[in-house]
């Protein structure tokens, strides 16, 4: 993974180091959901269950430990999901009932270090299987990835975040990850209930992802002669915004931060337009659109 070299985010690192895995989610009375929706507050039982997953995963908090336990990286770093490490022998539906043995671990860069940011329960099921296991109090919805399963099958997943997520601990994506990976504090979670702010943050996160890992979204498209120069110029513009984000956050200047986010979001819009213009088939354009929609937080819920 290509990471831009920035100073450590000391305050974020201190918060994550001081709190138990999973505990960061618990002081939210209500979770700000996608595009302004409000998610119900976690019950005490759900909080305890999340903590049980985090506690079980704690010994696997390094990629070396995950490897020794039989997990292997798949798909590379996905900007708003991290890198999934998968234990294939745990990918059956029957094995998802054990919260202490998640089939996926999710790693992403925080304060310059590959960090365990969450876990996921996942399995391949026939297309007509619409009854996922009930793992957590409140029965949070699972989501699916039809394109990642064999024909006639579905990949069904439930994420559990151990780090702050503006959409709650069971969200399919976490737009904070590219900010942390770029060495920046996360956006103000209290403002994510505002649809305009939320949309701006999510687009800005994908812009920052282009700096963090230039192969993370569309590797082959990015290398095309009609795309590569555009990307290089846009990445330079995004890189220039990183100090602006940091200065605005340090000064607690929301208006200045918003201006940087809007400029980053505009850079992502231009990059996305370039990707779409380079699509050579209708199917290719549809796949790119679907993937970006997923990165922005739109999952197919079951």
GIZIMO-V957765 format. One record per residue. N is the residue number from 1. OMEGA is omega in whole degrees, 0 to 359 (* if undefined). D_FIRST is the distance of its C-alpha to the first C-alpha in whole Angstrom. Layout:
[[N & OMEGA & D_FIRST] [N & OMEGA & D_FIRST]]
//
This chain:
[[1 & 179 & 0] [2 & 182 & 4] [3 & 174 & 6] [4 & 185 & 10] [5 & 180 & 12] [6 & 178 & 15] [7 & 179 & 17] [8 & 178 & 17] [9 & 191 & 19] [10 & 183 & 22] [11 & 179 & 24] [12 & 180 & 21] [13 & 180 & 20] [14 & 179 & 24] [15 & 183 & 24] [16 & 180 & 22] [17 & 186 & 23] [18 & 185 & 27] [19 & 175 & 27] [20 & 175 & 27] [21 & 180 & 24] [22 & 186 & 25] [23 & 183 & 28] [24 & 184 & 26] [25 & 201 & 27] [26 & 180 & 31] [27 & 173 & 32] [28 & 175 & 32] [29 & 175 & 35] [30 & 183 & 34] [31 & 176 & 31] [32 & 185 & 30] [33 & 183 & 29] [34 & 176 & 28] [35 & 170 & 30] [36 & 177 & 32] [37 & 178 & 33] [38 & 178 & 34] [39 & 181 & 33] [40 & 178 & 36] [41 & 177 & 35] [42 & 173 & 34] [43 & 177 & 37] [44 & 180 & 38] [45 & 179 & 37] [46 & 178 & 34] [47 & 179 & 33] [48 & 180 & 34] [49 & 176 & 32] [50 & 178 & 29] [51 & 180 & 29] [52 & 176 & 30] [53 & 181 & 27] [54 & 179 & 25] [55 & 179 & 27] [56 & 183 & 27] [57 & 185 & 23] [58 & 179 & 23] [59 & 181 & 23] [60 & 189 & 20] [61 & 172 & 18] [62 & 180 & 16] [63 & 177 & 14] [64 & 179 & 16] [65 & 179 & 19] [66 & 178 & 18] [67 & 181 & 18] [68 & 180 & 21] [69 & 175 & 22] [70 & 178 & 21] [71 & 179 & 18] [72 & 181 & 16] [73 & 178 & 12] [74 & 170 & 13] [75 & 185 & 12] [76 & 181 & 8] [77 & 176 & 8] [78 & 194 & 11] [79 & 184 & 11] [80 & 177 & 15] [81 & 184 & 14] [82 & 178 & 11] [83 & 180 & 10] [84 & 172 & 14] [85 & 193 & 15] [86 & 170 & 18] [87 & 187 & 21] [88 & 181 & 23] [89 & 178 & 26] [90 & 189 & 26] [91 & 176 & 26] [92 & 180 & 30] [93 & 183 & 31] [94 & 183 & 34] [95 & 180 & 31] [96 & 182 & 30] [97 & 182 & 33] [98 & 182 & 32] [99 & 182 & 30] [100 & 182 & 29] [101 & 180 & 27] [102 & 182 & 24] [103 & 179 & 23] [104 & 167 & 19] [105 & 181 & 17] [106 & 179 & 15] [107 & 172 & 12] [108 & 184 & 10] [109 & 175 & 9] [110 & 179 & 13] [111 & 176 & 14] [112 & 185 & 12] [113 & 173 & 12] [114 & 188 & 10] [115 & 174 & 13] [116 & 185 & 15] [117 & 180 & 16] [118 & 176 & 19] [119 & 177 & 20] [120 & 173 & 21] [121 & 187 & 24] [122 & 178 & 24] [123 & 175 & 27] [124 & 182 & 28] [125 & 174 & 31] [126 & 184 & 34] [127 & 183 & 34] [128 & 178 & 37] [129 & 186 & 36] [130 & 182 & 36] [131 & 178 & 36] [132 & 179 & 33] [133 & 174 & 34] [134 & 186 & 35] [135 & 188 & 33] [136 & 177 & 33] [137 & 184 & 36] [138 & 177 & 36] [139 & 178 & 35] [140 & 185 & 32] [141 & 170 & 31] [142 & 175 & 28] [143 & 185 & 27] [144 & 178 & 26] [145 & 182 & 24] [146 & 184 & 27] [147 & 182 & 24] [148 & 180 & 22] [149 & 177 & 25] [150 & 178 & 28] [151 & 180 & 31] [152 & 181 & 33] [153 & 179 & 31] [154 & 170 & 29] [155 & 185 & 25] [156 & 188 & 27] [157 & 169 & 24] [158 & 178 & 25] [159 & 172 & 22] [160 & 183 & 23] [161 & 175 & 21] [162 & 180 & 22] [163 & 181 & 20] [164 & 177 & 22] [165 & 184 & 22] [166 & 180 & 25] [167 & 179 & 26] [168 & 188 & 27] [169 & 181 & 25] [170 & 183 & 26] [171 & 179 & 24] [172 & 181 & 22] [173 & 179 & 19] [174 & 183 & 18] [175 & 177 & 18] [176 & 190 & 17] [177 & 180 & 14] [178 & 177 & 12] [179 & 179 & 15] [180 & 182 & 14] [181 & 177 & 10] [182 & 178 & 12] [183 & 183 & 14] [184 & 171 & 17] [185 & 178 & 20] [186 & 174 & 20] [187 & 180 & 23] [188 & 184 & 26] [189 & 181 & 27] [190 & 182 & 30] [191 & 184 & 30] [192 & 175 & 28] [193 & 178 & 32] [194 & 184 & 32] [195 & 182 & 31] [196 & 179 & 31] [197 & 181 & 28] [198 & 180 & 26] [199 & 180 & 26] [200 & 180 & 25] [201 & 183 & 22] [202 & 177 & 21] [203 & 177 & 21] [204 & 180 & 19] [205 & 179 & 16] [206 & 174 & 15] [207 & 179 & 16] [208 & 179 & 14] [209 & 178 & 11] [210 & 176 & 11] [211 & 185 & 10] [212 & 182 & 7] [213 & 186 & 6] [214 & 178 & 8] [215 & 191 & 8] [216 & 187 & 9] [217 & 180 & 12] [218 & 186 & 14] [219 & 185 & 13] [220 & 179 & 16] [221 & 183 & 18] [222 & 182 & 16] [223 & 182 & 17] [224 & 183 & 20] [225 & 180 & 23] [226 & 183 & 24] [227 & 187 & 21] [228 & 180 & 18] [229 & 178 & 21] [230 & 180 & 21] [231 & 181 & 17] [232 & 180 & 17] [233 & 180 & 20] [234 & 179 & 19] [235 & 176 & 16] [236 & 180 & 18] [237 & 178 & 20] [238 & 180 & 18] [239 & 180 & 17] [240 & 180 & 20] [241 & 183 & 21] [242 & 177 & 18] [243 & 179 & 21] [244 & 175 & 24] [245 & 184 & 22] [246 & 181 & 22] [247 & 180 & 26] [248 & 179 & 27] [249 & 180 & 26] [250 & 181 & 27] [251 & 184 & 30] [252 & 182 & 30] [253 & 184 & 31] [254 & 182 & 31] [255 & 179 & 32] [256 & 179 & 30] [257 & 180 & 27] [258 & 180 & 28] [259 & 178 & 28] [260 & 179 & 25] [261 & 180 & 23] [262 & 179 & 26] [263 & 178 & 25] [264 & 178 & 21] [265 & 179 & 22] [266 & 176 & 24] [267 & 177 & 21] [268 & 180 & 20] [269 & 180 & 23] [270 & 177 & 23] [271 & 181 & 20] [272 & 178 & 21] [273 & 178 & 24] [274 & 176 & 23] [275 & 184 & 21] [276 & 180 & 24] [277 & 182 & 26] [278 & 181 & 25] [279 & 185 & 25] [280 & 179 & 28] [281 & 176 & 29] [282 & 179 & 30] [283 & 178 & 28] [284 & 178 & 25] [285 & 179 & 26] [286 & 180 & 27] [287 & 178 & 24] [288 & 180 & 21] [289 & 180 & 24] [290 & 181 & 24] [291 & 180 & 20] [292 & 177 & 20] [293 & 177 & 23] [294 & 180 & 21] [295 & 180 & 18] [296 & 174 & 21] [297 & 181 & 22] [298 & 176 & 25] [299 & 173 & 25] [300 & 180 & 28] [301 & 178 & 30] [302 & * & 32]]
//
